[in-house]
C-alpha cells in the first residue's frame, strides 16, 4: 500500500514499495494536480450533460409521438399505458417507462409546444429587457436548450409547479447559472424568486452548471441517466438477480400445484410512487398472492420490509375474495 506524508513545507512525499522516500515533489506539482482534477471533473460533467440532453430529447420525442398518435390514430389511455408496459418490458433496466412517467413525457411535450403558444408574452414580474430573449427561445416547435440541460427530475418539478412557460424557462436558466439542486429550486419557486430578481438583467450565457455545484452533482448521479445507458455500477448484480428470478419462476411453475403466474416486474402505484415487484404469483388452492422480491441492491431493515409488505397487501388484496399475501424476500 502506498502511503502519503505531508512535510512542514506542505510538499507531499511518497514511499515506494521498498519503503524509501524518493524525495520532495517538484515545485508546482500541487497546482498541476489541482488543474488535472478540475479538467477531469469538467470532462465528466460535459459527458453526463450530453447524456442527460439525449435522454430529455428522447422523452420529448416520445411525448410528441404519443400526442401525434392520439391525434391521428385516436389512441386512448389504455393504448398509452400498454405502450408504457411494453417499453418497460423491452428495457427492464430503465426506470423511466412507468405509466406515470410516460404520461409525464406527453405533458412535457405539450407544455413546451401548445403551452408556449398560450402565453407568448406573459412573463409575470420579469423585466421587459429579459422577456424578448425568453420569448425568442419559446418558439413552440422545439425544446428550449436550457430545458434539455437540466435533469428530468428538475423538469418534472418545473412542469408541476409553474404553468407559465416563460417563468419555467427563467427558472431553468437560473438553475443552470447557479447550480441549484432540486430542493433549492423548489425553495426558490415557492418563495417566488422571479418577483425579486426578475428585474436583474442577465445574458443567460452559462450552458453548463458550475462543476462543484449541487446541480452538477445531481446530474452526475441522476438514476435516469444511468438507466438510460444501462451502466449502473450494479449491472453484474442485476444479471445475477435476473438469472435467480428465472430459476425461481421456473421452479414454482414446475411444481404445478396451484401456482398461477401473474407477472414479472409487476407494476403498482402507491401514493404517487412507482413500485415493481420482481415476481408475483397467485396460489389457486391457498387463495393468496405470493410476492417474491429481491432486496440485495436496496438498503432495508425489518421495519422497511414490514412496511413494504403492508403496502403490497393493501394493494393486492380483494376483500370480497378473502385473499391473503405471502411475501418472500
Beta strands, then each sheet from edge to edge (+ up, - down):
strand 1: 4-6
strand 2: 12-14
strand 3: 259-270
strand 4: 273-283
strand 5: 288-292
strand 6: 324-328
sheet 1: 1+ 2-
sheet 2: 3+ 4- 5+ 6+
end
